[in-house]
Amino acid sequence: MNKVFPSAADALKDIVADGQLMAVGGFGLCGIPEALIDALRDTGVKDLTVISNNAGVDGFGLGKLLETRQIKKMISSYVGENKEFERQYLSGELELEFTPQGTLAEKLRAGGAGIPAFFTKTGVGTLVAEGKELREFDGETYVMEHALVPEIALIKADVADRSGNLRFNMTARNFNPAAATAGKICVVEVERIVATGEIAPDDIHLPGIYVHRIVHNPTPEKRIEKRTTRDRKI
């Protein structure tokens, strides 16, 4: 089975639709599937609910989909770097399901593991727990969180073999494996494609069984979210 598609547009054209629940890997701008986000924008699909740790920045990453009003709701942990996100949310144009970062990661992991829900202490006594089931274990109160099972997962990896086995580049691994395992269909954007068997088994971070489609993007922009410097004495 050939999992490699000639372009990001080809990989998405028959699987994306209005109103879908999608997961997009990345943390800030680290490890985001840049080409797949652009291709998703170009499809024109709308009313999307997107699961992502954050929502990119203005004009880059998921910020592009906010500009085109293709996202109806975000399920996110950190949203403080995007002014257009803030504007849409405060004006009532965008829904937000604000989720603690560890809880968001576990909701995706649980979805991939076939676990429908779990209990956590995180968020008890806050807005996060409103409307959710609470239960006591050993004298402590926990809130029940439902797993997330997106219809599509768009992720980024460093290397894939032609069977879809993946290796991520250091911290760019972040939310990508969890999003991949949770998604019913997983499309991965990679910088290198190698022959099946070329990645040593101990170096495989995500087995190819979770990957359905592969897109080659050898020259991503990899924009830096915030560049800070300090003066050095010579």
N, C-alpha and C positions, 0 to 999 in steps of 0.2 A: 504494500500500500504506500503510495507516494504522498507524503505529508507536506512537501515543499510546494508553495504556491508562488507564481511569478511576481506577484506584487501584493501589497497590503489590501488594495482595492479588490483584487480577485479573491483574497482569503475571506473577505467580509460580505461580498455582494449577495450571497444566497442564504445568509444565516442571521443577519440583523434585521430588526423590524421595530416599528413604533411601539413604545410602551414597555420595552423589555427591562428586566433587572440585569444589570451588568456589574462585574467587578473589574477594576483596573488596578494593576499592580503599581508599585512605586511608593516612595516616601519623600515628600517634597518633590523635587525634580530628579531624584536619584532612582534609577531603575524604572523609569516610565517608558511605555511603548510608544515612542514619539510618532513613528510612521503609522501605526495602527490608529492612534488618536486622530491624526490628520485624515486618514481614510474614512474613519467613522464620521467625522464632520462632513466629508464630501458626499456621503450617502444621503444626507438630509434627514435621516430618521430623527424622530422627536419624541417628547414625553418620556425620556429615559429616566430610570432610577439607577444611580451610579453609586456603587460601593467603592470607596477609595479612602485611604488614610487622610488625604487632603484633596484639594480641588485645583492643584496647579497654581499658577500665578497669572496675572493679567497678560493675555496674549500668548501664553505658552502652556503646553500640557492640557489638562482638562479645562483650563481657562478659555481655550479656543471654543469648546462646546458650550460654555456659559455665554460667550459673546454671541453665538448664533442661536441661543435660546433652545438648544436641543435637550437640555437636562431639566427635568421637572422636579427631581428630588435628589438630594445627596445624603448618603449614609456615611458619615465621616467622623474623624476624631479631631483633626486640627484644620481650622479654616481661616487662619488669621493673616494669610499672605495674599489674599485676593480681594481687591477693592470691588470688582464687579460682583463677586459672590456676595460681599457684604451689602452692596446696593440692592441686589435682587432679593436677598433674604429679608432685609428691613422693609422693603416695599411690598412684601407678600407675593413676589413673583416666583420664589424658589422655596421649596420645602426642605427642611433639614431634620434628619434624625441624628442628633448628636450622641456619639457613642464613645465611651472611654477607650483609649487605644488598645489596651490589653484585651478588653472585652470584644472589640472589633476583630482583633486577630483570632480570638477563640471562637467567635461566631462563624468565621470562615473555616477555621480548622475543623470545627464540629460538623459543618456542612459537608466537608470533604470526607469525614469519617463516618457519615451516616448517623450522627447523633442529633436528634431533633431539637434538644434544648439542654441547658445546664444551669446550675446555680452558682452565683458569685456574690461576694460581699461588696464588690465595687459598685458604687452608686446608691447603696442603701441610704435612705434619708435625704436624698437629693431629687431634683427634677428627673434624673435618669430613671428612677424607679417608679415614677408616677404611672398608674394604670397597669403595672405588671404584678404578677403573683409574687408574694413574699412567703418565705417558709423558714422555720427555725430548725437549726441543726446544732446540737450540743450547746444550747443556750445562746447561739449567735443567729442573727437574722441575715438571710440571703435573698437575693432577687433572681427570678428566673429570666433568662435571656434565650431567645429563639435563635437557632442556627440560621445561616444565610446560604442559600443555594442559587446562585445567579444562573441565568440561562446562558450567558456568554461571559468568559473571562478573557481579558486582554492582558498579556503579561510580557515582560522583557527578560531575556537571558543573554549571557555572553556567548555561549557556544551550544549548538545542538548537533546531534548526529541525525542521519536521515530517518531514524526510527523515532525521533522526538525526545531522546534522552537529553537532559539539560544540565549545564553547569553555569552557575551565576558568578558574577564578579564581586566578591567581597560584600560590602554592605548593600550593594544593589540587589542582593537577594531579598531583603526586607519582606514586604507583603506578597511578593510574587508567587512563591510556592503555595501559600495558603489559598490565594485566589485561584490558582490553577487547579488544585485538587477539588475545590468547591464547585467550580463551574461545570455545567453540563457539557458545554463545548469550550475548549481552551484553544486560543490562538496565541502563538508566541512569536515575538519579534526578536531576532538574534543578530549578532554581529558577525558570527562565523558559523558555517555549516561544514561538518566533517563527515567522513564515511562512518557508517554504523560499525561499532567496535573500536573506533579510534579513541573514544573517551574511556579511560580505565574504569572498571566497575566501581572502585572505591572513590572515584572523582565525580560520580553522577550525583547531583543534588536532587533531581526530580526525575523519576522514571518516565519513559516515553508513553506509558499506558495512559497518562493523564493529558497528553498533548495530541490534539487533533490536526492542527494546521501550523505550518512554519512559514515565516516571512523573513527574508534576508534583508537586513539594513546595515551594511558595513560601515556607514559613516553617519551615525546619529550626531545631532548637535551637542547633546549633553550639556545643556545650559546650566550655569551655576546659579542657584536660587538667590544666595546672598554672598557677595564677595566682600570680605573684610580684610584690612591690612593694618599693620602697625609699623611705626617708624623704627628703623634699626640704626644703631650707632655704628658707623664704619670705623 
